[in-house]
């Protein structure tokens, strides 16, 4: 970068930062002008500075000239450093989003408390921007597109960004002549929360057009590598896709190999070695060097005297020992869900009405839905005041009376306040069928204080389930400090359910804790945290987390019948009367 370009960038940043601080527009314009001048300058600015001729340039005043000379004398501009120290880092990041200027960035920071690009994205998904002055649906959509553009090369992607793309490509390849089987492999098949790339395995005649099709995908931005058995491309959204072509006979072994995980394979290969066998992507090698093909992955595991291990469990834990001892669980499936909870309507920050959400749920074949708009403290999300709660309860009662074959459970997502209390008095809480308690504020508490806060809330007989237990936003924000061991113990002791928040931005409870909750006797619920009818479908991602956490249908609240759910929801408050 030339000196002219460096100076232009510095002065442009100063202008942006001054705007972020709400400075005088004339002062801002002076630095913008300086940036443009240096960008287009024909002469060497270092020479002009040395000769004392900077002020001769139209538009360059004494203050700008002094800072330019300072740059050449010290390699920096102190004023630039001072401004940078005063401004929150997230504002620097937000102004990089195409279409988002400094003024709007400052509003988002001040009004919504946005602390990262990921938090901003989540706020857009929850429609938090619609009521802000100067914003609207178009601006919100534009910001989301800008974030997508900004993230294109960040290296990690949410499962919701990668899986639909991977499945679409695999489906396209499956329709090619000569193809016998295709599957998404890798961490996507194991349903990891975030992924670095996409792996697809194709079984086909070597003369097929698979590799040519991959190299010419319309969504491909660049071809990284191309060969007869492997082609890698980078998509326009920044995702790398590796497609491996194998013969139909090799396909089961190749699919197993490229599914992973590395840790699972190490243990499995050790077991095979003890039996004189060697497992690879090409098949199973006998002691004499000959290769034995397997009919499917289940046959490979049977060869080693193991029960079939589902892809979601292949993480190198105790799944192999469990498979040997026939104690693997029958994992929950998406089609076993009969409804869902943690749903927001237009009464708070949702995009669809109660009626629209119920219609979408019925279309999915569900029997019930748990509505839980935000409570009054969540003013930024249109939290319901007491009178609005009364109105919604009446609406739900009327709906249920008119639809005896479908039930809406009346709930609320109550903020857990810093002292552990819930966001309504008991007279209001008693009117709900269920209460989800969630932490939405004061994330900076110590681990002991945050744990105590949540445990106190769970001791309230009206708190039915704990929402998004750690508050994390994937690729955006770590969860708050909390002792999950203690939280799970308290949930078991108080008969409080724990949510698996299925939003792909959260996936919280983390799968690594699901099994511990199950073993403690805690009931879990797979909740979409939906803000529209379309978002009901994210329960699928929650099912993936539940499966990774060794959960069965019996462990999940919303696999049970309407009558059973009604009983389970009321069990805690009845036992504490």
C-alpha positions in Angstrom: 0.0 0.0 0.0 1.4 3.4 -1.0 1.7 6.4 1.4 -1.2 8.1 -0.5 -3.4 5.0 0.1 -2.4 4.8 3.8 -3.2 8.5 4.4 -6.5 8.2 2.5 -7.5 5.2 4.7 -6.5 6.9 7.9 -8.4 10.1 7.2 -11.5 8.1 6.0 -11.4 6.1 9.2 -11.2 9.4 11.3 -14.2 10.7 9.4 -16.2 7.5 10.1 -15.2 7.5 13.7 -16.2 11.2 14.1 -19.5 10.3 12.6 -19.9 7.4 15.0 -19.4 9.9 17.8 -22.0 12.3 16.4 -19.4 15.0 15.6 -19.9 18.3 13.7 -20.7 17.4 10.0 -18.3 20.0 8.7 -15.5 18.5 10.7 -16.4 15.0 9.3 -16.5 16.4 5.7 -13.0 17.9 6.1 -11.5 14.5 6.8 -13.6 12.8 4.0 -12.3 15.5 1.6 -8.7 14.9 2.7 -9.1 11.2 2.1 -10.4 11.8 -1.4 -7.6 14.3 -2.1 -4.8 12.0 -1.1 -6.4 9.1 -2.9 -6.3 11.1 -6.2 -3.1 13.1 -5.6 -0.6 13.0 -8.4 2.5 14.1 -6.4 4.3 12.3 -3.6 2.8 13.5 -0.3 6.0 12.8 1.5 7.8 15.2 -0.8 5.1 17.8 -0.3 5.3 17.4 3.5 9.1 17.7 3.5 9.0 20.9 1.3 6.2 22.5 3.4 3.8 22.6 0.5 0.8 20.6 1.9 -1.2 23.7 2.6 -1.0 24.7 -1.0 -3.3 21.8 -1.9 -6.9 23.0 -2.2 -8.9 21.4 0.6 -6.0 20.7 2.9 -6.0 23.0 5.9 -3.5 23.4 8.7 -4.9 20.7 10.9 -4.8 18.1 8.1 -1.4 19.2 7.0 0.0 18.9 10.6 -1.4 15.3 10.9 0.1 14.4 7.5 3.5 15.6 8.6 3.1 13.7 11.9 2.4 10.5 9.8 5.6 10.9 7.9 7.6 11.7 11.1 6.2 9.0 13.4 4.4 6.5 11.1 1.1 7.2 12.9 -1.5 9.9 13.7 -2.1 10.3 17.4 -5.6 11.7 16.8 -6.5 8.5 14.9 -5.3 6.4 17.9 -7.2 8.5 20.4 -10.5 8.1 18.5 -10.0 4.4 18.1 -9.5 4.0 21.9 -12.8 5.8 22.6 -15.0 3.8 20.2 -16.3 0.3 21.0 -14.8 -2.3 18.7 -18.1 -3.5 17.4 -18.8 -0.1 15.8 -15.6 -0.5 13.8 -17.0 -3.9 12.6 -20.5 -2.7 11.9 -19.4 0.1 9.6 -17.7 -2.5 7.4 -21.1 -4.0 6.6 -22.1 -2.9 3.1 -25.0 -0.5 3.3 -24.7 0.2 7.0 -23.4 3.7 7.7 -22.0 5.2 10.9 -25.3 6.8 12.1 -27.3 3.6 11.8 -24.4 1.7 13.5 -24.5 4.0 16.4 -28.3 3.6 16.8 -28.0 -0.2 16.8 -25.3 0.0 19.4 -27.1 2.5 21.7 -30.7 1.2 21.3 -30.2 -2.5 21.0 -26.9 -3.0 22.8 -25.4 -4.9 19.9 -21.9 -6.1 20.8 -20.9 -8.2 17.7 -21.8 -8.8 14.1 -23.4 -12.1 15.1 -25.6 -10.3 17.7 -26.7 -7.9 15.0 -27.6 -10.7 12.7 -29.6 -12.4 15.4 -31.4 -9.1 16.1 -32.3 -8.9 12.5 -33.6 -12.4 12.5 -35.8 -11.5 15.5 -37.1 -8.4 13.8 -35.6 -6.1 16.5 -34.8 -3.4 13.9 -38.3 -2.8 12.6 -39.4 -0.3 15.3 -36.1 1.7 15.4 -36.3 5.2 13.9 -34.8 5.3 10.4 -35.0 1.5 10.0 -37.5 -0.8 8.4 -38.0 -4.2 6.7 -35.9 -3.1 3.7 -33.0 -1.9 5.8 -33.1 -5.0 7.9 -32.9 -7.2 4.8 -30.1 -5.1 3.4 -28.1 -5.4 6.6 -28.5 -9.2 6.6 -27.3 -9.3 3.0 -24.3 -7.1 4.0 -23.4 -9.4 6.9 -23.5 -12.4 4.5 -21.1 -10.6 2.2 -18.8 -9.6 5.1 -18.7 -13.2 6.4 -18.0 -14.8 3.0 -14.5 -15.7 3.9 -14.5 -16.0 7.7 -13.8 -19.8 7.5 -16.7 -21.2 9.7 -20.3 -21.5 8.9 -23.5 -22.2 10.8 -25.1 -25.6 10.0 -28.1 -23.8 8.6 -25.9 -22.0 6.0 -24.1 -25.2 4.9 -26.6 -28.1 5.1 -29.2 -26.9 2.7 -26.5 -26.0 0.1 -24.8 -29.4 0.6 -28.1 -31.3 0.2 -29.0 -29.4 -2.9 -25.7 -30.2 -4.5 -25.9 -33.9 -3.5 -29.4 -34.1 -4.9 -28.3 -32.6 -8.2 -25.5 -35.1 -8.5 -27.8 -38.0 -7.6 -29.8 -37.4 -10.7 -26.8 -37.7 -13.1 -26.6 -40.8 -15.3 -24.4 -43.6 -13.8 -24.8 -42.4 -10.2 -25.9 -45.0 -7.7 -25.7 -43.2 -4.4 -24.8 -39.8 -3.0 -24.6 -38.5 0.6 -23.4 -35.4 2.5 -20.5 -36.6 4.7 -18.2 -35.0 7.2 -19.2 -32.9 10.2 -22.4 -32.0 8.5 -23.6 -35.6 8.5 -22.6 -35.8 12.2 -24.7 -32.6 12.7 -22.0 -30.4 14.2 -23.2 -26.9 15.0 -20.7 -25.1 12.8 -18.6 -26.5 9.9 -15.6 -25.4 7.9 -16.5 -27.1 4.6 -18.8 -29.5 2.8 -17.9 -33.1 2.0 -20.0 -35.1 -0.4 -19.4 -38.8 -1.4 -20.7 -40.1 -4.7 -20.9 -43.7 -5.8 -20.9 -43.9 -9.6 -19.4 -45.3 -12.8 -16.0 -43.7 -13.2 -17.0 -42.6 -16.6 -19.9 -40.5 -15.2 -20.1 -36.7 -15.6 -19.9 -36.1 -11.8 -16.6 -34.3 -11.7 -17.5 -32.1 -14.7 -20.8 -31.2 -13.1 -19.1 -30.2 -9.8 -16.5 -28.1 -11.6 -19.2 -26.2 -13.5 -21.7 -25.6 -10.6 -23.4 -22.3 -11.2 -22.9 -21.3 -7.5 -19.2 -22.1 -7.7 -16.8 -19.1 -7.6 -13.6 -21.0 -8.2 -12.3 -24.5 -8.9 -9.6 -25.3 -6.3 -8.6 -28.7 -7.5 -10.0 -31.1 -10.2 -9.2 -34.7 -10.7 -10.8 -38.0 -11.7 -11.9 -38.9 -8.1 -11.9 -35.6 -6.3 -13.0 -32.1 -7.2 -12.9 -29.1 -4.9 -14.7 -25.8 -5.5 -15.3 -22.6 -3.5 -18.9 -21.4 -3.6 -19.9 -17.8 -3.9 -20.8 -17.7 -0.2 -17.2 -18.7 0.7 -17.9 -22.4 1.5 -15.5 -25.0 0.1 -17.0 -28.2 -1.3 -15.1 -31.4 -1.7 -16.7 -34.1 -3.8 -15.2 -37.6 -3.9 -16.1 -40.1 -6.6 -15.9 -43.8 -5.8 -17.2 -47.0 -7.3 -20.5 -48.3 -6.1 -18.7 -51.2 -4.3 -16.4 -48.7 -2.5 -19.2 -46.3 -1.6 -20.2 -47.7 1.9 -16.6 -47.7 3.1 -15.9 -44.3 1.6 -19.0 -42.8 3.2 -18.0 -44.1 6.6 -14.4 -42.8 6.2 -15.3 -39.3 5.1 -18.0 -39.0 7.7 -15.5 -39.1 10.5 -14.8 -38.1 13.1 -11.0 -38.6 13.3 -11.3 -39.6 17.0 -13.9 -42.2 16.2 -11.8 -43.7 13.4 -8.7 -43.9 15.6 -10.6 -46.1 18.1 -12.4 -48.1 15.5 -9.2 -48.8 13.6 -7.5 -49.9 16.8 -10.3 -52.4 17.4 -10.0 -53.7 13.8 -6.2 -54.0 14.1 -6.8 -56.3 17.1 -8.7 -58.6 14.8 -6.1 -58.5 12.0 -8.1 -56.1 9.9 -7.4 -52.7 8.4 -10.2 -50.2 7.7 -9.9 -47.6 5.0 -11.9 -45.6 2.5 -11.5 -48.4 0.0 -12.9 -51.2 2.1 -11.7 -53.6 4.8 -8.2 -55.2 4.2 -7.8 -58.8 5.4 -4.5 -60.1 6.8 -3.5 -61.5 3.4 -3.9 -58.0 1.8 -7.1 -58.7 0.0 -9.9 -56.1 0.1 -13.3 -57.0 1.4 -16.2 -54.7 0.5 -19.1 -54.2 2.8 -22.8 -53.8 1.8 -23.4 -50.8 4.0 -22.0 -49.1 7.1 -24.0 -51.4 9.4 -22.2 -54.4 7.9 -18.9 -52.7 8.6 -19.7 -52.4 12.3 -21.1 -56.0 12.4 -17.8 -57.2 11.1 -16.2 -55.8 14.3 -19.0 -57.3 16.5 -20.5 -53.8 17.1 -24.0 -52.5 16.8 -24.5 -49.8 14.2 -23.4 -46.4 15.4 -25.4 -43.5 14.1 -23.3 -40.7 12.4 -24.3 -38.2 15.1 -22.6 -40.3 17.8 -19.3 -40.8 16.0 -17.3 -38.3 18.1 -14.7 -40.5 19.8 -16.5 -40.8 23.2 -17.7 -44.1 24.6 -19.9 -44.9 21.6 -17.8 -47.9 20.5 -17.9 -49.4 24.0 -21.6 -48.9 24.1 -22.0 -50.5 20.7 -20.0 -53.5 21.9 -22.2 -53.9 25.0 -25.5 -53.3 23.1 -26.5 -50.2 25.1 -26.7 -47.6 22.4 -30.0 -45.6 22.6 -32.7 -45.5 19.9 -32.2 -41.9 19.0 -35.1 -39.5 18.6 -36.2 -38.7 15.1 -37.7 -35.5 13.7 -41.0 -37.2 12.7 -41.6 -38.1 16.3 -42.1 -34.5 17.3 -45.8 -33.7 17.9 -45.4 -30.0 18.5 -43.0 -27.4 19.8 -42.7 -24.6 22.4 -40.9 -21.2 22.5 -42.8 -19.5 19.7 -43.1 -15.7 19.2 -46.1 -14.0 17.6 -46.7 -10.5 16.3 -47.6 -9.5 19.9 -43.9 -9.3 20.6 -41.2 -9.6 17.9 -42.6 -12.4 15.7 -43.7 -11.9 12.1 -46.8 -14.1 12.1 -49.9 -14.2 14.1 -51.0 -17.0 16.4 -53.5 -18.2 13.8 -50.8 -18.3 11.1 -48.4 -20.2 13.3 -51.0 -22.7 14.3 -51.9 -23.3 10.6 -48.2 -24.0 9.8 -47.9 -26.3 12.8 -51.0 -28.3 11.7 -49.5 -28.5 8.2 -46.5 -30.2 9.7 -48.8 -32.7 11.3 -48.3 -31.4 14.8 -51.0 -31.6 17.5 -50.1 -28.6 19.6 -48.0 -25.5 19.9 -46.6 -23.6 22.8 -46.8 -19.8 22.3 -44.4 -17.8 24.5 -43.9 -14.2 23.6 -41.4 -12.0 25.4 -42.2 -10.6 28.9 -42.5 -6.9 29.7 -38.8 -6.3 30.7 -37.8 -7.2 27.1 -39.1 -3.8 25.9 -36.7 -4.0 22.9 -38.6 -7.1 21.7 -42.0 -5.7 22.3 -42.4 -7.6 25.6 -46.0 -8.0 26.7 -47.4 -5.7 29.4 -49.9 -7.3 31.8 -53.0 -6.1 29.8 -51.5 -7.6 26.6 -51.0 -10.9 28.4 -54.7 -10.9 29.4 -55.7 -10.2 25.7 -53.5 -13.0 24.4 -54.8 -15.5 27.0 -58.3 -14.7 25.8 -57.3 -15.2 22.2 -55.7 -18.6 22.9 -58.8 -19.7 24.9 -61.0 -18.7 22.0 -58.8 -20.5 19.5 -58.8 -23.7 21.5 -62.5 -23.7 21.9 -62.9 -23.4 18.1 -60.2 -26.1 17.3 -60.7 -29.2 19.6 -58.3 -31.2 17.4 -55.4 -28.8 18.0 -54.2 -27.1 21.2 -52.3 -24.0 21.8 -50.5 -24.0 25.2 -50.4 -20.5 26.6 -46.9 -19.5 27.8 -44.5 -16.7 28.2 -40.7 -16.3 27.8 -40.1 -14.5 31.1 -36.8 -12.7 31.6 -34.9 -14.1 34.6 -34.0 -10.8 36.3 -30.5 -10.3 37.9 -31.9 -11.3 41.4 -33.4 -14.5 40.0 -37.0 -13.4 40.1 -39.3 -13.7 37.1 -40.8 -10.9 35.1 -44.4 -10.9 36.5 -46.0 -11.5 39.9 -47.4 -14.9 40.7 -51.0 -13.9 39.9 -50.0 -13.4 36.3 -47.6 -16.4 36.1 -50.4 -18.7 37.4 -52.5 -17.9 34.3 -50.0 -19.5 31.9 -49.8 -23.2 31.0 -46.0 -23.0 31.0 -43.2 -20.4 31.6 -39.8 -20.4 29.9 -37.2 -18.6 31.9 -34.4 -17.0 30.0 -31.5 -14.7 30.7 -31.4 -11.7 28.4 -29.4 -9.2 30.4 -26.4 -8.7 32.8 -24.3 -11.3 31.0 -21.2 -10.0 32.8 -22.0 -11.6 36.2 -19.5 -13.9 37.8 -20.1 -17.6 37.3 -21.2 -18.0 40.9 -23.6 -15.1 40.7 -25.1 -16.2 37.3 -25.5 -19.8 38.5 -27.2 -18.6 41.7 -29.4 -16.3 39.6 -30.7 -19.2 37.4 -31.0 -21.7 40.3 -33.1 -19.1 42.2 -35.4 -18.8 39.2 -35.7 -22.6 38.9 -36.9 -22.7 42.5 -40.0 -20.7 41.4 -42.8 -23.2 41.0 -44.1 -21.4 37.9 -40.8 -21.8 35.9 -41.5 -24.7 33.7 -38.3 -24.8 31.6 -35.0 -23.0 31.3 -34.5 -21.3 27.9 -31.2 -21.2 26.0 -29.2 -22.1 29.2 -25.9 -20.5 28.3 -27.0 -17.5 26.2 -24.5 -18.3 23.5 -24.7 -17.1 19.9 -22.7 -19.4 17.6 -19.8 -17.6 15.8 -20.9 -14.4 17.5 -20.9 -14.6 21.3 -19.7 -17.0 23.9 -22.2 -18.0 26.5 -22.2 -16.3 29.9 -20.2 -17.9 32.7 -22.3 -20.5 34.4 -21.8 -23.8 36.2 -23.9 -26.2 34.0 -23.2 -29.1 36.4 -25.0 -27.1 39.1 -27.7 -26.0 36.7 -28.5 -29.6 35.7 -28.5 -30.7 39.4 -30.9 -27.9 40.3 -33.1 -28.7 37.3 -33.4 -32.3 38.5 -34.1 -31.2 42.1 -36.8 -28.7 41.2 -38.4 -30.7 38.3 -37.5 -27.9 35.8 -37.2 -28.8 32.2 -34.3 -27.6 30.0 -34.7 -26.4 26.5 -32.6 -27.4 23.5 -32.9 -24.1 21.6 -33.0 -25.3 18.0 -32.2 -21.9 16.5 -29.1 -22.5 14.4 -27.7 -19.4 15.9 -27.9 -20.9 19.4 -28.2 -24.7 19.5 -28.2 -24.3 23.3 -28.2 -26.6 25.4 -24.9 -27.9 23.8 -25.0 -31.5 22.8 -22.1 -32.3 25.1 -24.4 -31.6 28.1 -27.6 -33.2 26.9 -26.6 -36.7 28.0 -25.7 -35.5 31.4 -29.1 -33.8 31.7 -30.8 -37.0 30.6 -28.9 -39.2 33.1 -29.8 -36.7 35.9 -33.5 -37.3 35.0 -34.1 -33.9 33.5 -36.8 -33.7 30.8 -35.7 -31.7 27.7 -37.7 -29.9 25.0 -36.6 -29.2 21.4 -37.8 -25.6 20.8 -37.4 -23.6 17.6 -37.4 -20.1 19.2 -39.4 -19.3 16.1 -40.2 -15.7 15.1 -42.2 -16.8 12.0 -44.1 -19.8 10.7 -41.2 -20.7 8.4 -38.8 -21.0 11.4 -40.8 -23.8 12.9 -38.7 -26.0 10.6 -35.5 -25.3 12.6 -36.6 -28.0 15.1 -34.7 -30.3 12.7 -31.4 -28.8 13.8 -32.5 -29.3 17.4 -33.2 -32.9 16.7 -29.6 -33.2 15.4 -28.3 -31.8 18.7 -30.6 -34.2 20.7 -29.3 -37.1 18.7 -25.7 -36.1 19.3 -26.6 -36.0 23.0 -27.8 -39.6 23.0 -31.4 -38.6 23.6 -34.4 -40.8 22.9 -38.0 -39.8 22.2 -38.9 -40.4 25.8 -36.4 -37.8 26.9 -38.1 -35.1 24.8 -41.2 -33.3 26.0 -42.6 -32.6 22.6 -42.7 -36.2 21.4 -45.5 -36.9 23.9 -49.2 -36.7 23.3 -51.2 -33.5 23.9 -52.7 -34.9 27.1 -49.3 -36.2 28.4 -47.7 -32.8 27.6 -50.5 -31.0 29.6 -49.8 -33.2 32.5 -46.0 -32.8 32.3 -46.3 -29.0 32.0 -48.4 -28.8 35.2 -46.4 -31.4 37.2 -44.0 -29.0 38.9 -46.5 -26.4 40.1 -48.8 -29.2 41.3 -46.1 -30.9 43.3 -45.1 -27.6 45.0 -48.6 -26.4 46.0 
